[in-house]
Structure formats: C-alpha cells, structure tokens
Amino acid sequence: MSPHVIRRAGVLAATVAATGLLGAGIASAHVTANVYGEQPSKGGYGTIFFRVPNEDATQGTVKLEVDLKPEYGVGSVRTKPIPGWSAAVTKSPLAQPVTTASGTKITEAVTKVVWTAQAGTKIGPDEFQEFEISGGPLPGNVDELAFPAIQTYDGGKVVSWNEPTPASGEEPEHPAPTVKLAAAESEDGHDAAASSDTSSGTGTEAASASSDTTARWLGGAGLVVGALGLGIGAGAVLRSRRPATKTEGTK
C-alpha cells in the first residue's frame, strides 16, 4: 500500500472519530442521572448522582431541583456536601402508604431535593457539576427510576428536564434523568434471578460432564479396538511377506 493511501486512510479515520465525539458531546449536553459501580437494586439502597452541564454561553447555573415520584416511596435521602452549594430535602405525606419489599409501610416519602448556589458560586459556561444523593428503600415494582429536574440560571433562564422517552426510543429535546434498577437481591444477598440461572447452569454443567465422560470412554474403547486392528493387520502383512520354504525333492 502506498504512503499516500495510508495518509488518506489516517485522515479519514481521524475525521470519523472527531465527528463521533462531537455528536456524543451534543447528545449528552443535558442533565443526566448516573451511578458509579453497580446499579442500585430493586427494594435496596443506592447512590445516584446528577451531572449538570451548563448550556448557556453567558449565564451560569445556580439551582437544581430534582423530583422523586411519591409512588416510589423513598423514605430516606442524604446529600453529599458540595463546597459553595446548600442542599434541602423535602418529605411529603403520602395519600396512600407504600409497602416496601421488606414489608415496611412508608407513610412519608422524599419528593424533592434542591441544590442552591451560595453567593459567588455557579456552574459557568463550559463547566458542569455533579450532585449526589444516597437513599432508599428503592421501589421494587419498577425497572427504571425517573427524576424530573429543573435547572435555573443566574439570568433568570429556567430549563425543565422532564420529558419521558417515547416507546420508539428516540430521545426527546429535554429528557428526564433516569436510572435503571437491577433485579432484587434474595435473602442471602445474591441476585434471585442469577441464583436461578446458576442452579440451572449447575444442572447443565453436570449433564455436560456426564456426556463428556461417556464420550471419553467411548473414545478410549475405540482406540483400543483400533490398536488391535492394527496389530492383526500388521501380523497378516508380515506373514504374507515370509519366504516360502523348499519342499523335499525340490532342486
């Protein structure tokens, strides 16, 4: 391949990579909910952080409001301290008590968390901040948590991130931050679905081992039979090549 062709290929690859990174940056420029490490599980406790990028070229973000649906029945939430920001957790009485996976009835749940910038603090242009919460118990009857959020700028601009993703999967203009929940853990601390899969897998492995043993036995028997056959064949060849003895009276 000529050096000219190699250079053209390198330029094309770099252009494609740059385009992909730029597209990813544009697509992710909104408030998102994320986790570090393992996904929080249904009915358990977990830590979630909200990444807030500043999307305005002249204004700075000074407030973030995150709503928790009352039907989630999250009884307790703690916030991670951030220098220059204050956090307030709001609890509200529930019209209908929520029963957790452990059987506890929640009559008052966390419905809102608000972070407010102190004087002289803001998320400036081309900056982002992460706001972290830890709490639970998380609902056991949903696969995904949605956290509608409101982002407020120091110039008065307000952006609501509260649109659900449609069934088509196409991302809306202002999607609500979401976090998926892992399967609930069993009493021994293991994933119930995984335990079932492991049990099934053990049976399969046993059957596979038995089948493998049988195959090896048959293979060994085949080798023995083959060896005997080779021995018999070799003997026949040697006998056929042995010179004939002279009979009496033959000159």
N, C-alpha and C positions, 0 to 999 in steps of 0.2 A: 504494500500500500504506500502511495507517495506521501511525502511530508505535507503537501498541500491538502490532500484529502483528510489527513489526520487533524490538521489545524481546523478545517471546516467542521469536522465532527465535534471537536472540542468546543468550538464557539456555539454550535447548535445545542450541545448538552448544557452548557452554562446558561444559555438563554432560556431553555425549558425550565431549568432549576430555579432561576430567578423569578420567572413568571409564576411558578408554583408557590414559591414563598410569598410573593406579593399577594396572590389570590388568597392564601391562607390567612395573611395578616388582615385583609379586608373582611374576610368572612368571620374572623374571631373578634372583631372590634366591637364587642358588646359585653354586658355584664353576664358572667357565667358562674355556675356553681361547680365546684370541683372537690376532689378528695386526694389526700396523699396516702399511698399504700393501698390496702384492701378496701373494697367497697363496704359501706355500712350494711348490716343485715337487717332483715325484717324483724321487728319486735325487739331489736337491740339498741345499743347506744352507738353514736358515731360522731366523727368530726368532719365538718364541711367548711370550706372557705369560698368566699365570693370574690372573684377577681374583677375589679372595676377599672377599665381603661378610660382615660379622658379623651373624648371625641371632638371637643371643641378647640379650635385653634387659638382662641383668645380668652375663653372663660375657664375657670378651674372648678372641679367637683368639690363640694363642701358638705354633702349629705347623701347618705344611702339608707333607704328604708326597704326592709325585706319582710314580706308577709308569710306566715305559716298558716295553712288552712286549719280551721278549728277541728275538722273531722280527723285530722292526723292524730290529735290527742297527745301532742308532745308536752309532757308535764314539766320538763326542766331543760333550760338552755343556759349555757355560760358563754361569755365572750372573751376572746383573747385581747389583752391590753395592747393598744397601738399608741405610741407617743404622738401627742397633738390631736387625738380624737377621743371623744366620750361615747359610751355606748349605753343604751337603755333597752331593757327587755320588758315587754308588755304581756301580762297574762289576762285572760278573759274567761268569765264563767261560760260553761258550755250549756247550750239549750238541752242537749241530750248527752249524758255521760258516755265516755268511750271506754270500753273494756280492753285492756292490753292483752298481749299474748300470755302473760303470766297470771291473768285473772284480776288484776288491779283495775278499779274503776277510777277514771280520770274525770273530775268534775270541773277542773280549771286547767286550761292549757295555754301555752305560749302562742300568741297570734302575731306578734310583730317584734322585730329588732331594728333599732335605729342607731346609726353611727353619725355623729355630728362633728365637723371640724372645729377646733378651737381657733381663736384669733391668730392670724398669721399662718395657718395651716390650710392646705388644699392639695388636690391632685392636679398638677399643672398639665399644660399641653404636652403631648408625647410622653406622659407618665401613666402609671397605673398603681393601684393599691390593692392589697388583699385583706379581707375582713373575715375572721374565723370564728365559728361557733362550735360548741360541743354539747350534745344533749340527747334526750330520748325520754321514754322509750319511743322508738320509731314505729309507725303503723305496720301491722303485719298483713294487711289486706290490699296493698298496692305494690306495684313493681317499680314505681318511679315517684320521686317527690318533686313537686313544682314549687318554686319560690318567686312569685311575682315581686318585682323590685321597682323602686323609683329612685332615679338619680337626679340630684339637684345641683345646679351650677351657681357660682357666686354672682353671675349677671342676671339671675332670675330664670334661666332656662331649666325646664323640667322634662325629663325623658322617662316614660314608663316602659319597663321591660316586662310585659305581662301577656304576650300573645302565645297561645298554645301552638305546638307544631301539628299541622293537619295530618290526616291519615296518609296523604301522598308522600309525606316525609320532607317536603320542601320547606326550608327554613323561612319563617316569616321575617318581616323587617325588624320587629322588636320582640324577639323570643323571650319567654320567661326562663330564668335559670332552672335547670333540672339536674337531679342526681338519681341514678338507678340504684335500687336496693338489691343486695344479694339474698339468696334463699335463707330462710330462718335456720338457726342452729338448733340441733337436738339437745336434750338434757345433758349429754356427756360432752357438749361443747363442739360437736362436729356438725357439719352441714348434713341435714337429714337426707337430702337428695343425693349427696355424694356418698353417704353411708349405704344407701340403697344400691347405687351404682357399684360401690366397692364389693358389696355382697354378691351382686350379680356377676361381677368381674371375677370373684374368687371361684365361683362355680364354673365359669367358663375356663379359667386357668386350670382347674382340676381336670376338667374334661379334656383340655388340650394336652395336659401332662400325660393322662392315661392313653390318649391317642398316640402321643409321641413314643411312649414306652412300647406300645404294641407295634408301631412302625419299626422301631429299632430291633425288636425281637424277630420280626419277620425278615428284616434286612439281614440280621446275623444268620438266620437259618438259610437264607438264600445264598449267602457267601459260603457256608459250609457245603451246601449241595453243589454249588458251582465248583468249589475246590475238588470235591470228589469226582465230579465230571471231568475236570482237567486231568486228574490223576489217571482215571480209567483211559481217557483218550491218549495220554502220553504213553501208557503201557502198550496200547494197541499199536501205536506208531513204531515203538521200539521192536516189538515182535515182528512187525511186517518187514523191518529192515535187517533182521538177523540172517546171515548167510545160510543157505541150505547145506546140510551135512551130506557127504557122499555115502551112497549105499554100497553094500558089499558086491563085488564083482564089477564095479564100475571102473573103467580105465581112465 
